[in-house]
């Protein structure tokens, strides 16, 4: 046993001697990875958010095993304390396969454990037992996202806006990888067993760079905002953001636009249609992303209005973390008066078959029949059929008509539970040629 220990120590010393010679010969340190506290920015209320990211800089290693990373606020006379702060991983933000059983060493996945310690924050990542199950970060400028984290204050005060790594790095930070073969530095030198956790920093050269990157100046940008009439005096409100900055949530207000009002900006918006602060699920779905470089699609279903024949305008507002209300967009939509329109036949005249295209401006119950020019009904096409708002078509065949000549196709539309709308008709004149 003593001989084996001496043998290993001799190999270990020889290995570091060779490394020292290589280091002195090259004169430059070899960086294996970057570990970055990225996109540091204020979150909602009393929170600071950041992304922990790892970049692989070269092919000298592949399988990332584990790490321990410690940092604090970059602020004088502001102390980190377990009594004052919390830190959490935001679910679904990691590129790692994270185990659902904390406290048990992972076999095929990772455990991510953020902690608040006196004077510092700590994030520990324990990786799989074998290299085949470890993640291989790409050698690009994105690397892997270990996770997005949120720091909160328990007393509701806003924390400082910047973070910094604890130094000296060798004492506070650790980052290691696994091998599927022996030493990556010197061929045929036996030092590591397969699946050993190999420390990236050997104490002679700094193999890991530790960086802090604040978020770029964030902006809230919108791709579209749309108020769409779907029938029965209801509208669907939808929008998509491209990015968000300090967005707590969205509010939609509505106003009635008169013919004398040229611009939606000057419409009096008296009714609140949607408000993220309300407790109903379709309102709570309007919570913002905070600060995010990617956006989201939002839908509110549905807004019900009182009157037909008027134009309703909608204004999209968001509230930021600092209590400001900011306008993003406008859209207006006219509620139709008629409930059937645009009925046309093609071809016309016809000899064998023609198609009638028609539009119903709202959900209706519809009758359709054909009469000749004496007023006699010669064919009932359908009766008491429910049609949803939109474009429809029917085919008319000549064999249902006795002789050539002129005919009328009559549509009668009955409104659905709306006494403000009268029964409406549409007539399409056809000419049959034998």
C-alpha positions, 0 to 999 in steps of 0.5 A: 500500500505504501509503495502504491501511494509513493508511486502515485505521488511520483507520477503526480509530481512528474506530471506537474513538473512537465506542466511547469516546463510546458508553461515556462516554454510557452509563456502563456496560460491556457484557458479551457473555459469561461464561466459567466454571470450573464445578463445581470438585471433587475427582476420584479419588485425586490429581485435581481436576475442573472444567467449562469453560463459556461463556455468551452474554449477548445477541444482539450476537454469535452464532458463537463462534470461539475462546479462550485461557483461563489459570488457576491454583490459588487457593492461596498458595505452591503452584506449578503446574509441567509437572513436577508436573501434567497436565491433560486433556480428558475425552473425550465431555464437550464440546458442540463438534465436536472434530477428531480430528487435532490440530495441523491448523487446523480447517475445520469443527470445533474443536481443544481443547488443554489445557497445563501451563505454569510457574505456570499452566494454559492451555486453547486452543480453535481454531475453524472457518475460516468462521462457518457452521461455528461453534457458536452458544451459546444465550442461556440460563444453561447456554450451551455446555460447552467440556469437562470437564477433569481436573488430576492430580498426577504425585507422587500428592499431592492438589492444592488444591481451588480455582482462580482466573483469571489477572489482568489478564484482558486480558493472559491471557484471550482470547475471540472470535467471528465475524461474518456481517455488518459491525460489530454496534455501529454500522450502516454502519461498515466495520471487520470482514470476514466470518469475521474473529475479533472479540475480545470485549474491546476494551480500553475496556470489559470484554466478558467476565466470568470466574467460578469456581464450585465444585460444590454440596455433592454427595450420592450418591442412589439411585433403586432397588436390585433383586435379581431372580431370573431362574431356574436359581438365578441373580439379576441385581443392578441399581441406578440412581444419581441423583447421585454424590459422590466414588464410587470404585466399588460393592460388593455383598455377600450374606447368607442371611436366616433366619425369625427375622431381621426386618430385612435390616440385621441379616443377616450379609453373609458373601459378596462378590458384586460388587466394582469392584476385581476385574479381570473386565469385569462387575466393572470396570463397577461403577466409580463416576462420581466426583462427578456431578450425574447418575447411571447405571444399573448391572447385575451379571450374574449371582450364583449361589446354592446353595439353593432355598427360602431368602431371600437378601439383598443390600447395596449399598455404595460406597467413596468417595475417602477410603477410607470404605465407605458403605451405600446400600440393601438388597434380598431375594429368595426362591428358589422351591422349586416349579417350576410353580404357579398353573395356572388355566383360564378359562372353566371350564366351557367349550363351545368353547375355554378358556385355561390360564394357568400359571407356571413358577418356573424354567426347566423341560422340560415335558410336558402332556396331557389325561386323562379321569376313567378316567385314559386320555390323550385328548390330548397337548398337548406333550412335552419342551418347554423353558419359561423362568421366567415366565407362560405360557398354552395354549389347549384346544379342545373338538373334541379331546375326544370327549364332554362331561364332566370332564377333567384337564389334567396338567403335568409339570415336569422341572428343568434340571440341578438334583438338589435339585429334584424333578419337580413336577406341576400338575393343572387340572380342566376341565368340557366342556359341549356 
